[in-house]
């Protein structure tokens, strides 16, 4: 009869052979590495879509400049001032909103590089584990 202070037998989680080898090699389990990489890819996906090859950054930048330029033209019309197209473009590029847009894009690009590096680190760890496993398999056959 078990009392409230009694315990059943100790149980230990089942560890796979691969898990045991990973543990002995000091490597995180492959499932953890893959989950980490999946999470990093989710984080980097919008940055790749915006700043990567065929990304939307240039289109978004043009939209930002055109929107600010339209506002500058409207301000000139409202103030009954004549303004050249070159002056509108210059004013749009010097506008705080455009400066903020470019500054944020620079920060995003830096974040993109950092996350890509983290993804590469996970990939390198997986490759290292594969190389060690091949070495151990070859050594076992000697």
C-alpha positions in Angstrom: 0.0 0.0 0.0 1.4 3.4 -1.0 1.1 6.3 1.3 1.0 9.9 0.2 4.8 10.0 0.9 5.5 6.9 -1.1 7.0 7.0 -4.6 6.9 4.6 -7.4 10.1 3.4 -9.0 12.4 6.1 -10.5 11.8 6.5 -14.2 14.3 7.8 -16.7 13.5 9.2 -20.1 14.4 6.9 -23.0 17.4 8.3 -24.9 18.1 7.2 -28.4 21.4 5.9 -29.5 21.9 9.0 -31.6 21.0 11.1 -28.6 23.6 9.3 -26.5 26.3 9.9 -29.1 25.3 13.6 -29.5 25.5 13.9 -25.7 28.9 12.2 -25.5 30.1 14.5 -28.3 28.8 17.5 -26.5 26.4 18.5 -29.3 22.8 19.6 -28.9 20.3 17.0 -30.2 19.5 17.3 -33.9 15.9 18.0 -33.1 16.9 21.0 -31.1 19.2 22.3 -33.8 16.5 21.9 -36.5 13.9 23.6 -34.3 16.4 26.5 -33.6 17.1 26.8 -37.4 13.3 26.8 -38.2 12.7 29.6 -35.7 15.6 31.6 -37.1 14.4 31.1 -40.7 10.9 32.4 -39.6 12.7 35.5 -38.2 14.8 36.1 -41.3 12.1 35.5 -43.9 10.7 39.0 -44.0 14.2 40.5 -44.0 15.2 38.2 -47.0 12.0 39.1 -48.8 12.7 42.8 -48.3 16.5 43.1 -48.6 17.5 39.9 -50.4 17.8 39.1 -54.1 14.7 40.2 -55.9 13.6 41.8 -52.6 11.1 44.6 -52.3 13.4 47.2 -50.7 14.0 49.3 -53.8 10.3 49.4 -54.7 9.5 50.4 -51.1 12.2 53.1 -51.1 10.7 54.5 -54.4 7.2 54.5 -52.9 8.5 56.4 -49.8 10.3 59.0 -51.9 7.3 59.4 -54.2 4.9 59.8 -51.3 7.1 62.5 -49.6 7.6 64.2 -53.0 3.9 64.4 -53.5 3.5 66.0 -50.1 6.2 68.5 -50.9 4.5 69.4 -54.1 1.1 69.8 -52.3 2.8 72.0 -49.7 4.2 74.2 -52.4 0.8 74.5 -54.2 -0.9 75.3 -50.9 1.7 78.0 -50.2 1.4 79.2 -53.8 5.2 78.7 -54.4 6.7 77.4 -57.6 9.2 74.6 -57.0 11.3 72.7 -59.5 11.2 68.9 -59.8 14.8 68.8 -58.7 14.0 70.8 -55.6 11.1 68.4 -54.8 13.4 65.4 -55.1 16.1 67.0 -53.0 13.5 68.0 -50.3 12.0 64.4 -50.4 15.5 62.8 -49.9 16.3 65.2 -47.0 12.9 64.7 -45.3 13.0 63.2 -41.8 10.6 60.4 -43.0 13.0 59.3 -45.7 16.0 59.5 -43.4 14.0 57.4 -40.9 13.1 54.9 -43.6 16.8 54.5 -44.7 18.0 54.3 -41.1 15.5 51.6 -40.3 16.5 49.7 -43.4 20.1 49.8 -42.4 19.2 48.4 -39.0 17.1 45.6 -40.7 20.0 44.7 -43.0 22.4 44.4 -40.0 19.8 42.2 -38.2 19.5 40.1 -41.4 23.3 39.5 -41.4 23.3 38.5 -37.7 20.4 36.1 -38.2 21.9 34.6 -41.3 25.1 34.0 -39.3 23.2 32.3 -36.6 21.5 30.0 -39.2 24.9 29.2 -40.7 26.2 28.4 -37.2 23.4 25.8 -36.7 24.2 24.4 -40.2 27.9 24.2 -39.3 27.1 22.4 -36.1 24.9 19.9 -37.9 27.7 19.3 -40.5 30.3 18.9 -37.7 28.1 16.3 -36.1 27.7 14.5 -39.4 31.5 14.5 -39.9 32.1 13.2 -36.4 29.5 10.5 -36.8 31.1 9.4 -40.1 34.5 9.3 -38.4 33.2 7.2 -35.6 31.5 4.8 -38.0 34.7 4.5 -40.0 36.7 4.0 -36.8 34.3 1.2 -35.7 35.0 -0.7 -38.9 38.8 -0.7 -38.5 
